[in-house]
Amino acid sequence: MGRIRRAVWVVIWVLKGLLMKLSPPRRVVLLATLIMWFFGTLTLNLGENDLTVDLRRWAFPILLIVLMMELKEKVLARDEIEVARQVQMALLPREHPEPAGWSLWSYMRVTSRSR
């Protein structure tokens, strides 16, 4: 029972962490796809005819679209950060200033690109 309970909690925390990183509209879409996945098929009574829709067929493509949109935003943000880094590097002086009568020193450390 301990392993099953732990697995359930891990799944809950992973989903919660994913939901907190998404924008509010994407949270709603993700929850809608999870509901679609769990309910499976939907049957509607339309008088003398029944309409059956397989929701699982639509859940995966919608989830894939949401994840692709998140990936696109991450790539755009990374590109914007790289442009900002280049602008900051261009603002730094090319040579160390040496004013008369002063002894200056400086230190600069560039952040890692992996972040």
Summary of the structure (lengths in Angstrom):
residues: 115
radius of gyration: 26.2
end to end distance: 38.8
largest distance: 97.3
contacts: 205
relative contact order: 0.07
helix: 63%
strand: 10%
